[in-house]
Amino acid sequence: MFIGQGRRTMPEQSGKVQTVLGLIEPGQLGRTMTHEHLTMTFECSHVPPAPGDEGLAAAPIEMKHLHWLQQNPYSHSENLLLNQEIEAVKEELLCYRKAGGGSIVENTTTGITRNLPVLRKLAKETGVHIIAGAGYYVDVTHSDETRKMTVEKLTDIIVSEVLHGADGTDIRCGVIGEIGTSWPITESEKKVLRATAHAQTQLGCPVIIHPGRNKAAPGEAIRILQEAGGNISKTVMSHLDRTLFDQQELLEFAKMGSYLEYDLFGTEMLNYPFNLDVDMPSDSQRVQALAFLIREGYEDRILIAHDIHTKHRLTKYGGHGFSHILKNIVPKMLSRGHRSHQIQSISSPDGGSAPRDDLYSPEF
């Protein structure tokens, strides 16, 4: 989130947070959700409805169908168009700010309809600091032009999105990511990962990775980044709550040094359509996983969020909304023995006082 002292950064950027409205000081961030989407499309991940459910998949979103939608969110085409709900998202952000939220890292990258002017508008109208993401999503969203690019060209584009602006605007991104990977990681995704590492070296800003849906995926993505010169201590591995379940495997991955992000709070479904072998955890199980990591000494390497990316997770459609962690999960954590300073460390980049001296430090 911070622009570091890279070879391509300007002095006024170093140690600051690049939001869609400009640079701010680290202490202005407040409570931060590090993996959200405010406007995007997710048609790339549409799942055909089960036989007999075609009518439900085509019907308008209604309360009487809400349970079906919660269990089959990717089979309803309209549900995948979060970019149609700008006013609803604005109301969510106002509620988030009222609940104590300060900032949101918006992880929409090239391939899932990033809209920087809308992000700027939302930031102006709500007072929530919004940090946009640079780079590319998973292979299935890569254009032919993207696939043909060299690592050097991809690097230049990512760097330019942070230093000068993205998508033909002067609105600058503040992080690299979420950078999407599938499983197995494709050749095009490997090029983007290497370009991401090279861009991070030049800029000093954090990287956020979307791993493939396999327990080996996080480690493989980190290996590729590391071999390309990436700074793993400034890298966030997303979606661990649907990827690593065995405690020993989780600890082995944690030793690699990235941030450990549990960012699917509010998501509970019986069958995870992208990997039916995965039993999606409940929020209570997520809280237990955080407690385990804290006991093992990783308190200052944990990040949490909701990864809202479909309509049904907005309160307009009966979902939990962007304030769920602050309103519901924090009290749950306190009731289960988490200490206030631990929660503050996880949810506030400045730890409530000074900037962290890892991901959020100006000493890149």
TAFEN-V497697 format. One record per run of one state. SS is the DSSP state (H for helix, E for strand, L for the rest). FROM is the first residue (numbers start at 1). LEN is the number of residues. If there is no record, write none. Layout:
ss: [SS/SS]
from: [FROM/FROM]
len: [LEN/LEN]
//
This chain:
ss: [L/E/L/E/L/E/L/H/L/E/L/H/L/H/L/H/L/H/L/H/L/H/L/H/L/E/L/E/L/H/L/E/L/E/L/H/L/H/L/H/L/E/L/H/L/E/L/H/L/H/E/L/H/L/H/L/E/L/H/L/H/E/L/H/L/H/L/H/L/H/E/L]
from: [1/2/3/17/20/22/25/26/29/31/37/43/46/54/59/63/72/73/76/77/81/82/85/86/99/101/107/110/111/116/127/129/135/136/137/139/142/144/149/151/164/175/181/187/204/207/211/217/228/232/235/238/240/243/247/255/259/263/283/296/299/302/305/311/314/315/318/324/336/340/348/349]
len: [1/1/14/3/2/3/1/3/2/6/6/3/8/5/4/9/1/3/1/4/1/3/1/13/2/6/3/1/5/11/2/6/1/1/2/3/2/5/2/13/11/6/6/17/3/4/6/11/4/3/3/2/3/4/8/4/4/20/13/3/3/3/6/3/1/3/6/12/4/8/1/16]
//
